[in-house]
Amino acid sequence: MIDDITITGFRGLDGLHLQGTSKYNLIVGPNNIGKSSLLESLFLHCSPLSFLVLLRLILSRGGSLNGGPHSIFEPLGWFFTKKPDMPDTRDI
């Protein structure tokens, strides 16, 4: 069970800290508040090196791999907050 969690730099969640989460089994709130992002971050945390988990998240957000083998990397930008000092991935 997860009792405490801090999420930084994942989608719209930056600096989110939840305590006593082992008591939660329902997440509610208005639209576009971050409920799905919270669940996606937990999903990734439990399987950090799984390509299939990343693929499932990308496809669940309407992403596609139709653009060729490098098209997997662009949707990853949906998940992780870009820091101001990071280069644009299109420049690499």
Number of C-alpha atoms within 10 A of each C-alpha: 6 12 11 11 13 11 16 15 14 19 18 18 20 13 11 13 11 12 11 10 12 10 10 9 6 5 10 8 8 7 8 9 12 16 14 12 16 17 12 18 18 15 14 14 10 11 12 12 10 10 9 10 16 20 16 11 17 20 13 10 10 8 17 15 15 9 8 8 8 9 13 17 12 14 19 15 13 15 18 16 15 14 8 7 6 7 10 9 9 6 5 5
